[in-house]
């Protein structure tokens, strides 16, 4: 009769136990999101609760804008002067949290999202910043995540677009300014592997050039 070796089942008579398997990668969780558009010179979102999050991300419709929030966090543009994506790592969070974008002489739009489970040193790379298109589709230059479970963020900004959608497993969180001259849209997914991610945004119609970027952020 076969008798199993108890050491293989964590019952070694010596008292030792086999090491626990590592936790699954990832663990990034969406906490809250919001978006707003149409403000002349400045636009502020409706308030959300970001309690429980440790990472904030914004998509704004002009790259050379000023971004801020009601809790005075420090914001970093993923590609200086050339990306519509901004983030705040290990931020102050709370209820009634708002986000603001400002650029004199423009109609502004902003989309915001809060996540938990992101690394305290999250930013990986943004090689080229925004890509653009005047057609009905546009792709960012792409992002190559460092690990499975990393957070991938892509934004779409334009004016006069309708029916924006995206492929490659991304979830669109907010679509603001559809049909207007000021729009900002944000989408996310978690990395399934470490290959290049380059999704395609598609719209039904367009009045102005579309801009998009895609950035990877490390999970905790």
Secondary structure per residue as TSV (DSSP state, phi and psi in degrees):
chain	resnum	aa	ss	phi	psi
A	1	X	-	360.0	131.9
A	2	X	-	-76.1	134.6
A	3	X	-	-119.2	121.4
A	4	X	-	-65.6	145.5
A	5	X	-	-74.2	116.9
A	6	X	G	-62.1	-23.8
A	7	X	G	-63.9	-26.7
A	8	X	G	-75.0	-9.8
A	9	X	G	-119.3	20.0
A	10	X	T	77.4	17.4
A	11	X	-	-122.1	38.7
A	12	X	-	-60.8	125.0
A	13	X	T	-56.9	-21.4
A	14	X	T	-70.2	-12.9
A	15	X	S	98.3	-11.5
A	16	X	-	-81.2	156.1
A	17	X	-	-129.5	149.2
A	18	X	-	-64.1	152.1
A	19	X	-	-63.6	148.6
A	20	X	-	-71.8	145.9
A	21	X	-	-66.4	152.5
A	22	X	-	-64.9	152.0
A	23	X	-	-66.6	153.7
A	24	X	-	-63.2	145.4
A	25	X	S	-68.8	163.7
A	26	X	-	98.2	-126.8
A	27	X	-	86.9	4.7
A	28	X	-	-70.5	132.3
A	29	X	E	-132.4	133.8
A	30	X	E	-72.8	129.6
A	31	X	E	-101.0	-46.9
A	32	X	E	-163.2	161.9
A	33	X	E	-157.9	158.7
A	34	X	E	-161.2	165.6
A	35	X	E	-158.9	156.6
A	36	X	E	-159.3	154.1
A	37	X	E	-148.8	168.3
A	38	X	E	97.7	-1.3
A	39	X	E	-75.7	134.5
A	40	X	E	-76.1	119.9
A	41	X	E	75.2	-36.9
A	42	X	E	-147.9	152.8
A	43	X	E	-145.5	132.2
A	44	X	E	-119.1	138.5
A	45	X	-	-74.5	164.6
A	46	X	-	-68.2	151.8
A	47	X	-	-72.9	146.2
A	48	X	B	-133.2	165.0
A	49	X	-	-95.0	119.8
A	50	X	-	-101.7	11.9
A	51	X	T	-57.8	132.0
A	52	X	T	96.8	-8.9
A	53	X	-	-94.1	159.0
A	54	X	S	-132.3	15.7
A	55	X	E	-157.3	133.8
A	56	X	E	-124.4	143.3
A	57	X	E	-139.4	142.7
A	58	X	E	-125.0	147.7
A	59	X	E	-122.3	125.9
A	60	X	E	-125.5	158.7
A	61	X	S	-90.3	-0.7
A	62	X	-	-134.0	130.7
A	63	X	T	-67.6	-36.5
A	64	X	T	-95.2	58.7
A	65	X	-	-108.4	171.6
A	66	X	E	-109.4	126.1
A	67	X	E	-115.5	150.4
A	68	X	E	-158.0	175.5
A	69	X	E	-148.6	169.4
A	70	X	T	-73.2	-9.5
A	71	X	T	-111.0	14.4
A	72	X	-	58.3	42.1
A	73	X	-	-76.3	162.3
A	74	X	-	-93.1	126.9
A	75	X	-	-111.2	140.7
A	76	X	E	-123.3	129.6
A	77	X	E	-82.9	134.9
A	78	X	S	-70.1	-26.9
A	79	X	S	-141.0	108.1
A	80	X	T	-59.3	123.9
A	81	X	T	73.4	6.4
A	82	X	T	-146.7	15.6
A	83	X	-	-135.3	148.9
A	84	X	S	-93.8	9.1
A	85	X	E	-111.2	131.1
A	86	X	E	-126.9	153.7
A	87	X	E	-144.1	158.2
A	88	X	E	-128.8	122.0
A	89	X	E	-96.4	149.5
A	90	X	S	38.9	57.4
A	91	X	-	-82.2	165.4
A	92	X	-	-74.2	136.3
A	93	X	-	-131.7	164.6
A	94	X	-	175.7	-177.9
A	95	X	T	-79.7	160.9
A	96	X	T	54.5	39.1
A	97	X	B	-83.8	126.1
A	98	X	-	-121.1	161.2
A	99	X	E	-134.1	141.3
A	100	X	E	-133.4	140.8
A	101	X	E	-125.4	141.2
A	102	X	E	-136.9	134.9
A	103	X	E	-156.0	117.0
A	104	X	E	-62.0	132.8
A	105	X	E	85.5	8.8
A	106	X	E	-128.6	155.5
A	107	X	E	-88.7	126.1
A	108	X	E	-108.2	149.2
A	109	X	E	-136.6	149.6
A	110	X	E	-149.7	139.5
A	111	X	E	-126.1	138.9
A	112	X	E	-133.3	148.8
A	113	X	E	-146.4	147.4
A	114	X	E	-121.3	135.7
A	115	X	E	-131.5	154.2
A	116	X	E	-111.4	165.8
A	117	X	S	80.6	15.4
A	118	X	E	-97.0	146.6
A	119	X	E	-59.5	151.2
A	120	X	E	-73.3	-12.9
A	121	X	E	-124.4	72.9
A	122	X	E	-82.7	-31.7
A	123	X	E	-69.5	130.0
A	124	X	-	-100.4	-70.9
A	125	X	-	-163.3	147.2
A	126	X	-	-138.4	96.9
A	127	X	S	-72.6	-37.7
A	128	X	S	-127.8	-10.1
A	129	X	-	76.1	-151.0
A	130	X	-	-69.0	147.1
A	131	X	E	-109.4	159.8
A	132	X	E	-136.4	161.0
A	133	X	E	-157.9	144.9
A	134	X	S	-103.4	5.3
A	135	X	S	-92.8	-162.4
A	136	X	S	-93.2	-2.3
A	137	X	E	-132.9	153.0
A	138	X	E	-153.5	141.6
A	139	X	E	-117.6	139.7
A	140	X	-	-69.7	166.5
A	141	X	-	-63.7	-24.2
A	142	X	-	108.1	165.3
A	143	X	E	-138.7	142.1
A	144	X	E	-114.2	103.9
A	145	X	-	-67.7	150.7
A	146	X	S	-79.5	-22.5
A	147	X	S	-151.7	158.0
A	148	X	T	-63.6	135.5
A	149	X	T	91.4	-2.6
A	150	X	-	-64.8	154.5
A	151	X	E	-88.3	127.5
A	152	X	E	-111.5	125.7
A	153	X	E	-118.8	133.7
A	154	X	E	-132.4	144.9
A	155	X	E	-125.1	149.8
A	156	X	E	-127.0	127.1
A	157	X	E	-130.7	146.8
A	158	X	E	-176.8	-158.5
A	159	X	S	-151.3	142.3
A	160	X	S	72.5	21.9
A	161	X	-	-87.5	157.7
A	162	X	B	-133.7	150.8
A	163	X	S	52.0	53.1
A	164	X	-	-70.5	140.0
A	165	X	E	-147.6	166.8
A	166	X	E	-146.2	150.4
A	167	X	-	-104.5	-163.3
A	168	X	T	65.3	29.1
A	169	X	T	81.9	7.8
A	170	X	-	-79.4	147.5
A	171	X	E	-107.6	122.6
A	172	X	E	-79.1	124.8
A	173	X	E	-88.3	-49.8
A	174	X	E	-142.7	140.3
A	175	X	E	-123.0	112.8
A	176	X	E	-122.6	144.1
A	177	X	S	79.2	20.2
A	178	X	T	-62.2	127.1
A	179	X	T	84.2	-5.8
A	180	X	S	-102.5	-179.3
A	181	X	S	-91.1	17.4
A	182	X	-	-151.9	112.7
A	183	X	E	-144.2	147.8
A	184	X	E	-144.7	126.6
A	185	X	E	-129.7	138.6
A	186	X	E	-125.8	141.6
A	187	X	E	-141.3	155.7
A	188	X	E	-145.9	162.7
A	189	X	E	-158.9	169.0
A	190	X	E	-103.9	143.2
A	191	X	-	-70.3	130.8
A	192	X	S	-89.8	-19.7
A	193	X	S	-157.2	-168.0
A	194	X	S	-109.5	27.7
A	195	X	S	-86.4	163.5
A	196	X	E	-60.9	132.2
A	197	X	E	-109.6	119.8
A	198	X	-	-141.4	81.3
A	199	X	-	-73.3	168.7
A	200	X	E	-117.9	123.4
A	201	X	E	-87.1	140.5
A	202	X	E	-131.7	137.2
A	203	X	-	-126.0	159.0
A	204	X	S	-79.4	-32.8
A	205	X	B	-157.0	164.7
A	206	X	-	-150.7	141.2
A	207	X	S	-108.7	-30.7
A	208	X	S	-129.1	165.2
A	209	X	-	-59.2	139.0
A	210	X	E	-92.5	147.9
A	211	X	E	-128.9	142.2
A	212	X	E	-149.7	150.3
A	213	X	E	-139.2	162.1
A	214	X	E	-143.1	131.0
A	215	X	E	-135.9	143.4
A	216	X	E	-102.5	138.7
A	217	X	E	-125.9	136.8
A	218	X	E	-72.9	142.2
A	219	X	E	-80.1	161.7
A	220	X	-	-68.7	360.0
